[in-house]
Amino acid sequence: MTDPVTAPEADRRFATTLARGLSVLRAFRPSDDGLGNAEIAERTGLPKSTVSRLTFTLQALGYLTHARRHDRYRPGPALLALGNVAASSISFVELAGVIMQRLADETRTLALLLVRDENKMLIAKTWRPRGVASLWLEVGHRLPFNGSSSGHAFLGAHSDDGFARTVAAAQGDRGLTPERANTVRKSAYGQLVGQGFVIAPPDEYFAANIHAVATPFHSRDLGEPVIFTCGAMPADLSVERMQTDVGPKLHAAVQELERMMGQGSAIAMRN
């Protein structure tokens, strides 16, 4: 079993105010028509008085704006600029777009790129199949580690240290315990070695109306794997189809990206 890891908050170098400010920014979702301080406080778990100070500061710096409705905040221009800089500096994202859109169209599934965001997996990009109704999942949506193919693939592909940190942050979320995390990791790693993709057991899945298959990718630009996933309604994406069709195609697409980037697989990097 992996040794327990001390929470970052316990380290004297941890800047609590900065962490709280970032949690305010992470509270926003693409579907929001702005958020008031009370809604932000509810989503972050921070006191409303703290949120009021943080939103005032973030607005003064341009990371939030409330130009249209003065009682509701929205992401501001400085945050947009920061996001564009980040996207441009991570070299694989643009290359992946062509490959994943082709995969989405070919498999008629929603293709996703997910990254770890504290105790969840965060959807960072989506590619919808052209001319096909697909799952309603959007950028900013968060999935649990326990009970999602994306979360299982992440746990299976991560290094020992990274796995321990992830479990420490996510422990308790949807019943995740260190013992459960180790079981998930062992199963996911076996799937990755044996077939190149991970399918969470349907009876463990966090949402009954979603089936998904996932494969990790480890960019040299990042310190931990990201996850590419294909998902659809169970009627359109059976376990058999994931196993024999979509999973192998997803694995091949990620291998194509690895070749274009001139690097090895996430599993090879873990070892």
LUMBA-718717 format. One line per 8 residues: number of its first residue (from 1); for each residue x negated, y negated, z negated of N, C-alpha, C. Coordinates in steps of 0.1 Angstrom, whole numbers, padded with zeros to 4 digits. Layout:
N
NUM = X:Y:Z:X:Y:Z:X:Y:Z | ...
This chain:
271
1 = -0008:0012:0000:0000:0000:0000:-0009:-0012:0000 | -0005:-0023:0007:-0012:-0035:0008:-0012:-0042:-0005 | -0024:-0047:-0009:-0025:-0055:-0022:-0016:-0067:-0021 | -0011:-0071:-0033:-0003:-0083:-0033:-0011:-0095:-0030 | -0004:-0105:-0024:-0011:-0118:-0020:-0005:-0129:-0028 | -0014:-0138:-0033:-0009:-0150:-0040:-0002:-0159:-0031 | 0009:-0164:-0035:0017:-0174:-0027:0008:-0186:-0024 | 0009:-0192:-0012:0001:-0204:-0009:0004:-0216:-0019
9 = 0017:-0216:-0023:0021:-0227:-0032:0012:-0227:-0045 | 0007:-0216:-0049:-0001:-0215:-0061:-0015:-0220:-0060 | -0019:-0222:-0047:-0033:-0227:-0045:-0033:-0242:-0047 | -0044:-0247:-0054:-0044:-0262:-0057:-0046:-0270:-0045 | -0050:-0264:-0033:-0051:-0272:-0021:-0038:-0274:-0014 | -0027:-0267:-0019:-0014:-0268:-0012:-0008:-0281:-0014 | -0004:-0288:-0003:0002:-0301:-0004:0017:-0300:-0004 | 0023:-0301:-0016:0038:-0298:-0017:0046:-0308:-0009
17 = 0043:-0321:-0010:0050:-0331:-0003:0050:-0329:0012 | 0039:-0325:0017:0038:-0323:0032:0047:-0311:0035 | 0046:-0300:0027:0054:-0288:0030:0069:-0291:0029 | 0073:-0300:0020:0087:-0304:0020:0091:-0312:0032 | 0082:-0321:0036:0085:-0329:0048:0087:-0320:0061 | 0078:-0310:0062:0079:-0301:0073:0092:-0292:0072 | 0096:-0289:0060:0108:-0281:0059:0120:-0289:0063 | 0120:-0302:0061:0130:-0311:0066:0131:-0310:0082
25 = 0119:-0311:0088:0119:-0310:0103:0124:-0297:0108 | 0121:-0286:0101:0125:-0272:0105:0140:-0270:0103 | 0146:-0279:0095:0161:-0277:0093:0169:-0280:0105 | 0164:-0287:0115:0171:-0291:0127:0172:-0279:0137 | 0184:-0278:0143:0186:-0268:0153:0191:-0275:0166 | 0189:-0269:0178:0193:-0275:0190:0208:-0279:0191 | 0216:-0271:0184:0231:-0273:0185:0236:-0284:0176 | 0227:-0289:0167:0232:-0299:0158:0235:-0312:0164
33 = 0245:-0319:0160:0248:-0333:0164:0244:-0342:0153 | 0231:-0341:0150:0225:-0348:0139:0228:-0342:0126 | 0220:-0345:0116:0222:-0340:0102:0221:-0352:0092 | 0230:-0351:0082:0229:-0361:0071:0221:-0355:0060 | 0217:-0364:0051:0209:-0360:0040:0215:-0348:0032 | 0228:-0348:0030:0234:-0337:0023:0233:-0324:0030 | 0234:-0324:0043:0233:-0311:0051:0218:-0307:0051 | 0209:-0316:0052:0195:-0312:0051:0191:-0306:0038
41 = 0196:-0312:0027:0194:-0307:0014:0199:-0293:0012 | 0211:-0291:0018:0217:-0277:0017:0208:-0267:0024 | 0203:-0271:0036:0196:-0261:0044:0182:-0259:0039 | 0176:-0269:0032:0162:-0267:0027:0161:-0263:0013 | 0172:-0265:0005:0172:-0263:-0009:0165:-0273:-0017 | 0162:-0285:-0011:0156:-0296:-0018:0167:-0305:-0024 | 0163:-0312:-0035:0173:-0322:-0041:0176:-0333:-0030 | 0188:-0338:-0031:0192:-0348:-0021:0183:-0361:-0023
49 = 0179:-0364:-0035:0171:-0376:-0037:0157:-0374:-0030 | 0152:-0362:-0031:0139:-0359:-0024:0141:-0360:-0009 | 0152:-0354:-0004:0155:-0355:0010:0156:-0369:0015 | 0162:-0377:0008:0164:-0391:0012:0151:-0398:0013 | 0141:-0396:0004:0128:-0402:0006:0121:-0396:0018 | 0122:-0383:0020:0115:-0377:0031:0121:-0381:0045 | 0134:-0382:0046:0139:-0386:0059:0136:-0401:0061 | 0136:-0409:0051:0133:-0423:0053:0118:-0424:0058
57 = 0109:-0417:0052:0095:-0417:0057:0093:-0412:0071 | 0100:-0400:0074:0099:-0394:0087:0105:-0403:0098 | 0115:-0410:0094:0121:-0419:0104:0112:-0431:0106 | 0106:-0436:0095:0097:-0447:0097:0085:-0444:0106 | 0081:-0431:0106:0069:-0427:0114:0073:-0422:0128 | 0086:-0422:0130:0091:-0418:0144:0094:-0403:0146 | 0093:-0395:0135:0095:-0381:0136:0110:-0378:0135 | 0118:-0387:0130:0133:-0387:0130:0138:-0400:0134
65 = 0150:-0400:0140:0157:-0412:0144:0172:-0411:0140 | 0178:-0422:0138:0193:-0422:0136:0198:-0434:0144 | 0194:-0436:0156:0198:-0447:0164:0212:-0447:0168 | 0218:-0436:0171:0232:-0435:0175:0242:-0436:0164 | 0239:-0428:0153:0248:-0428:0142:0239:-0429:0129 | 0241:-0440:0122:0231:-0444:0112:0232:-0435:0100 | 0242:-0426:0099:0243:-0417:0087:0237:-0403:0091 | 0233:-0401:0103:0229:-0388:0107:0215:-0389:0115
73 = 0206:-0380:0111:0193:-0380:0116:0192:-0370:0128 | 0183:-0373:0137:0179:-0364:0148:0164:-0364:0150 | 0159:-0354:0157:0144:-0354:0160:0141:-0366:0168 | 0130:-0373:0164:0125:-0385:0170:0115:-0383:0181 | 0111:-0394:0187:0101:-0394:0198:0087:-0389:0194 | 0083:-0392:0182:0070:-0387:0177:0070:-0371:0176 | 0081:-0366:0172:0082:-0351:0171:0082:-0345:0185 | 0089:-0351:0195:0089:-0347:0209:0075:-0347:0214
81 = 0067:-0358:0212:0053:-0358:0217:0045:-0347:0210 | 0047:-0345:0197:0039:-0335:0190:0042:-0321:0196 | 0055:-0318:0199:0058:-0306:0205:0052:-0304:0218 | 0052:-0314:0226:0047:-0313:0240:0032:-0311:0239 | 0025:-0317:0230:0010:-0315:0228:0008:-0300:0224 | 0016:-0295:0215:0014:-0281:0211:0017:-0272:0222 | 0027:-0274:0230:0030:-0265:0241:0019:-0265:0252 | 0014:-0277:0254:0003:-0278:0264:-0010:-0272:0260
89 = -0012:-0272:0247:-0025:-0266:0242:-0025:-0251:0240 | -0013:-0245:0240:-0012:-0230:0239:-0011:-0225:0254 | -0022:-0220:0259:-0023:-0218:0273:-0014:-0207:0279 | -0009:-0197:0271:-0002:-0186:0277:0013:-0190:0280 | 0018:-0200:0273:0033:-0203:0274:0037:-0206:0289 | 0030:-0214:0296:0034:-0217:0310:0033:-0205:0319 | 0022:-0197:0317:0020:-0185:0325:0032:-0175:0322 | 0035:-0174:0309:0045:-0164:0305:0059:-0168:0311
97 = 0062:-0181:0314:0075:-0185:0319:0079:-0178:0332 | 0070:-0177:0341:0073:-0171:0354:0076:-0156:0352 | 0067:-0149:0344:0068:-0135:0342:0081:-0132:0335 | 0084:-0139:0324:0096:-0136:0316:0109:-0139:0323 | 0109:-0150:0331:0121:-0153:0339:0124:-0142:0349 | 0114:-0137:0355:0115:-0126:0365:0120:-0113:0357 | 0115:-0111:0345:0119:-0099:0337:0134:-0101:0333 | 0138:-0113:0329:0152:-0115:0325:0161:-0113:0337
105 = 0158:-0117:0349:0166:-0115:0361:0167:-0101:0365 | 0155:-0094:0364:0155:-0080:0368:0162:-0071:0359 | 0161:-0073:0346:0168:-0065:0336:0182:-0069:0332 | 0185:-0082:0336:0198:-0088:0332:0199:-0089:0317 | 0188:-0092:0311:0188:-0094:0296:0183:-0108:0293 | 0185:-0113:0281:0179:-0125:0276:0165:-0122:0271 | 0155:-0129:0277:0142:-0127:0273:0138:-0138:0263 | 0130:-0135:0253:0128:-0144:0242:0113:-0144:0239
113 = 0108:-0155:0234:0095:-0156:0227:0097:-0160:0213 | 0092:-0152:0203:0094:-0155:0189:0081:-0156:0182 | 0081:-0165:0172:0069:-0167:0164:0073:-0167:0149 | 0063:-0164:0141:0067:-0164:0127:0069:-0178:0121 | 0079:-0180:0113:0082:-0193:0107:0085:-0190:0092 | 0075:-0190:0084:0076:-0186:0070:0082:-0172:0068 | 0094:-0171:0064:0100:-0158:0061:0109:-0153:0071 | 0108:-0158:0083:0117:-0154:0095:0109:-0154:0108
121 = 0115:-0148:0118:0110:-0149:0131:0118:-0160:0138 | 0111:-0170:0144:0118:-0181:0151:0117:-0180:0166 | 0129:-0182:0172:0129:-0182:0187:0123:-0195:0192 | 0112:-0194:0199:0105:-0206:0204:0108:-0209:0219 | 0112:-0199:0227:0115:-0200:0241:0126:-0190:0245 | 0134:-0193:0254:0144:-0183:0260:0143:-0184:0275 | 0146:-0173:0281:0147:-0172:0296:0160:-0164:0298 | 0170:-0171:0304:0183:-0164:0306:0184:-0159:0320
129 = 0190:-0147:0322:0191:-0141:0335:0201:-0150:0344 | 0196:-0152:0356:0204:-0161:0365:0217:-0153:0369 | 0228:-0160:0368:0241:-0155:0372:0247:-0144:0363 | 0242:-0143:0351:0246:-0132:0342:0249:-0139:0328 | 0261:-0135:0323:0264:-0140:0309:0255:-0132:0300 | 0248:-0140:0291:0239:-0133:0282:0242:-0137:0267 | 0234:-0132:0258:0235:-0135:0244:0235:-0149:0241 | 0242:-0154:0231:0242:-0168:0227:0231:-0169:0216
137 = 0219:-0170:0220:0208:-0172:0210:0200:-0184:0216 | 0196:-0193:0207:0190:-0205:0212:0177:-0207:0205 | 0169:-0216:0211:0156:-0220:0205:0159:-0226:0191 | 0151:-0221:0181:0153:-0226:0167:0161:-0216:0159 | 0167:-0206:0165:0174:-0196:0158:0164:-0187:0151 | 0167:-0182:0139:0158:-0174:0131:0163:-0160:0129 | 0155:-0150:0130:0158:-0136:0128:0150:-0131:0116 | 0156:-0121:0109:0149:-0116:0098:0138:-0106:0102
145 = 0128:-0104:0094:0118:-0093:0097:0124:-0080:0095 | 0132:-0078:0085:0138:-0065:0082:0151:-0063:0090 | 0151:-0054:0100:0163:-0052:0108:0164:-0059:0121 | 0152:-0064:0126:0152:-0069:0140:0140:-0063:0147 | 0142:-0059:0159:0131:-0054:0167:0119:-0063:0167 | 0122:-0076:0168:0111:-0086:0169:0103:-0086:0156 | 0111:-0086:0144:0104:-0086:0131:0096:-0073:0129 | 0102:-0062:0133:0094:-0049:0132:0082:-0049:0140
153 = 0083:-0054:0153:0071:-0055:0161:0060:-0064:0155 | 0064:-0075:0149:0054:-0084:0143:0047:-0077:0132 | 0055:-0070:0123:0049:-0063:0112:0039:-0052:0117 | 0043:-0045:0127:0035:-0034:0132:0022:-0039:0139 | 0022:-0051:0145:0011:-0056:0152:0001:-0064:0144 | 0005:-0069:0132:-0003:-0078:0125:-0015:-0071:0118 | -0025:-0079:0115:-0036:-0075:0107:-0032:-0072:0093 | -0041:-0065:0085:-0038:-0062:0071:-0035:-0074:0063
161 = -0044:-0084:0065:-0043:-0097:0057:-0030:-0104:0061 | -0028:-0105:0074:-0016:-0112:0079:-0003:-0105:0075 | -0003:-0092:0075:0008:-0085:0071:0011:-0088:0056 | 0001:-0087:0048:0003:-0090:0034:0009:-0104:0031 | 0004:-0114:0038:0009:-0128:0037:0023:-0129:0041 | 0026:-0122:0052:0040:-0122:0057:0050:-0116:0048 | 0046:-0105:0042:0055:-0098:0033:0057:-0106:0020 | 0046:-0113:0015:0047:-0121:0004:0057:-0133:0006
169 = 0057:-0138:0018:0066:-0150:0021:0080:-0145:0023 | 0082:-0133:0029:0095:-0128:0033:0102:-0119:0023 | 0094:-0115:0012:0099:-0106:0003:0113:-0110:-0003 | 0122:-0101:-0003:0136:-0103:-0008:0145:-0107:0003 | 0140:-0112:0014:0149:-0116:0025:0155:-0103:0032 | 0168:-0102:0031:0176:-0091:0037:0170:-0078:0031 | 0167:-0078:0018:0163:-0065:0012:0149:-0061:0014 | 0141:-0070:0020:0127:-0066:0023:0119:-0065:0010
177 = 0113:-0053:0008:0104:-0051:-0003:0090:-0047:0003 | 0079:-0047:-0005:0067:-0042:0000:0067:-0028:0005 | 0075:-0019:-0002:0076:-0006:0002:0084:-0005:0016 | 0095:-0012:0017:0102:-0012:0029:0094:-0018:0041 | 0086:-0028:0038:0078:-0034:0048:0067:-0025:0053 | 0061:-0017:0044:0051:-0007:0048:0057:0004:0057 | 0070:0008:0053:0076:0018:0061:0079:0013:0075 | 0084:0001:0076:0087:-0005:0089:0074:-0007:0097
185 = 0063:-0011:0091:0051:-0013:0098:0045:0000:0103 | 0046:0011:0096:0041:0024:0100:0049:0028:0112 | 0062:0027:0112:0071:0032:0123:0068:0023:0135 | 0068:0010:0133:0066:0001:0145:0052:0003:0151 | 0042:0005:0143:0028:0007:0148:0028:0020:0157 | 0035:0031:0152:0036:0043:0159:0043:0041:0173 | 0053:0033:0173:0060:0030:0186:0051:0023:0195 | 0044:0013:0190:0035:0005:0198:0024:0013:0204
193 = 0018:0022:0196:0007:0030:0201:0013:0040:0211 | 0025:0046:0208:0030:0057:0217:0037:0052:0230 | 0043:0040:0229:0051:0036:0241:0049:0021:0245 | 0043:0013:0236:0040:-0001:0239:0051:-0010:0236 | 0062:-0006:0229:0073:-0015:0225:0080:-0009:0213 | 0088:-0018:0206:0094:-0014:0194:0109:-0016:0195 | 0117:-0006:0191:0131:-0007:0190:0135:-0004:0175 | 0141:-0014:0169:0146:-0011:0155:0158:-0002:0155
201 = 0159:0007:0146:0171:0016:0146:0184:0009:0145 | 0193:0012:0154:0206:0004:0155:0213:0004:0141 | 0212:0014:0133:0219:0014:0120:0212:0005:0110 | 0200:0000:0113:0193:-0009:0104:0194:-0024:0109 | 0200:-0026:0121:0199:-0039:0128:0207:-0049:0120 | 0202:-0061:0120:0208:-0072:0112:0221:-0077:0118 | 0223:-0075:0131:0236:-0079:0138:0241:-0068:0147 | 0253:-0063:0145:0258:-0052:0152:0260:-0055:0167
209 = 0261:-0068:0170:0265:-0071:0184:0252:-0074:0192 | 0240:-0071:0188:0228:-0073:0195:0220:-0061:0195 | 0215:-0057:0207:0204:-0047:0208:0192:-0054:0214 | 0180:-0050:0210:0168:-0057:0215:0156:-0047:0214 | 0147:-0050:0223:0134:-0043:0223:0123:-0053:0224 | 0112:-0051:0217:0102:-0061:0215:0088:-0056:0217 | 0079:-0065:0221:0065:-0062:0223:0056:-0074:0218 | 0046:-0071:0211:0037:-0082:0207:0027:-0087:0217
217 = 0023:-0099:0216:0012:-0105:0224:0004:-0113:0214 | -0009:-0112:0215:-0019:-0119:0206:-0027:-0128:0215 | -0023:-0141:0215:-0031:-0151:0222:-0043:-0155:0215 | -0054:-0158:0222:-0066:-0163:0215:-0064:-0177:0209 | -0053:-0184:0214:-0051:-0197:0208:-0045:-0196:0194 | -0040:-0185:0190:-0033:-0183:0178:-0039:-0173:0169 | -0036:-0174:0156:-0042:-0165:0146:-0034:-0153:0143 | -0022:-0152:0149:-0014:-0140:0147:-0006:-0137:0159
225 = 0000:-0125:0160:0007:-0122:0172:0020:-0130:0174 | 0024:-0132:0186:0038:-0136:0189:0045:-0124:0195 | 0058:-0126:0196:0066:-0114:0201:0075:-0118:0213 | 0074:-0110:0223:0083:-0111:0235:0094:-0100:0233 | 0106:-0104:0235:0118:-0096:0233:0128:-0097:0244 | 0135:-0086:0247:0146:-0086:0256:0158:-0081:0248 | 0169:-0088:0250:0181:-0085:0242:0194:-0087:0250 | 0204:-0079:0246:0217:-0080:0252:0228:-0074:0243
233 = 0240:-0075:0247:0251:-0068:0239:0249:-0053:0240 | 0252:-0045:0230:0250:-0031:0231:0257:-0024:0243 | 0268:-0029:0248:0274:-0023:0259:0266:-0025:0272 | 0257:-0035:0272:0249:-0038:0284:0235:-0033:0282 | 0231:-0030:0269:0217:-0026:0266:0218:-0014:0256 | 0220:-0002:0261:0220:0009:0252:0206:0013:0247 | 0205:0021:0237:0192:0025:0232:0185:0033:0243 | 0193:0041:0250:0186:0049:0261:0181:0039:0272
241 = 0188:0029:0275:0183:0019:0285:0171:0012:0280 | 0171:0008:0267:0159:0002:0262:0147:0011:0263 | 0149:0024:0260:0139:0034:0259:0133:0037:0273 | 0141:0038:0283:0137:0043:0296:0135:0032:0306 | 0141:0020:0305:0141:0010:0315:0135:-0003:0310 | 0142:-0010:0301:0139:-0023:0297:0126:-0024:0289 | 0124:-0014:0279:0112:-0014:0271:0100:-0012:0280 | 0099:-0002:0289:0087:-0001:0297:0085:-0014:0306
249 = 0095:-0020:0311:0094:-0032:0319:0089:-0044:0311 | 0093:-0045:0298:0088:-0055:0289:0074:-0053:0286 | 0070:-0041:0283:0056:-0037:0281:0047:-0041:0293 | 0052:-0037:0305:0044:-0040:0317:0043:-0055:0319 | 0053:-0063:0316:0053:-0078:0317:0043:-0084:0308 | 0042:-0079:0295:0032:-0084:0286:0018:-0080:0290 | 0017:-0068:0295:0004:-0064:0300:-0001:-0072:0312 | 0008:-0076:0321:0005:-0085:0332:0000:-0099:0326
257 = 0007:-0104:0316:0002:-0116:0310:-0011:-0115:0303 | -0014:-0103:0297:-0027:-0101:0291:-0038:-0101:0302 | -0035:-0095:0313:-0045:-0094:0324:-0048:-0108:0329 | -0037:-0116:0331:-0039:-0130:0336:-0047:-0138:0326 | -0045:-0135:0313:-0053:-0143:0303:-0067:-0137:0300 | -0069:-0125:0306:-0082:-0119:0305:-0085:-0114:0291 | -0075:-0108:0285:-0077:-0103:0271:-0070:-0090:0269 | -0072:-0083:0257:-0067:-0070:0254:-0053:-0071:0247
265 = -0048:-0060:0243:-0035:-0059:0237:-0035:-0063:0223 | -0024:-0067:0217:-0022:-0071:0204:-0026:-0059:0194 | -0023:-0047:0198:-0027:-0036:0190:-0042:-0034:0189 | -0048:-0035:0201:-0063:-0034:0201:-0069:-0045:0192 | -0063:-0057:0192:-0069:-0068:0184:-0066:-0065:0170 | -0055:-0059:0166:-0053:-0055:0152:-0064:-0046:0147 | -0068:-0036:0155:-0078:-0027:0151:-0092:-0032:0153
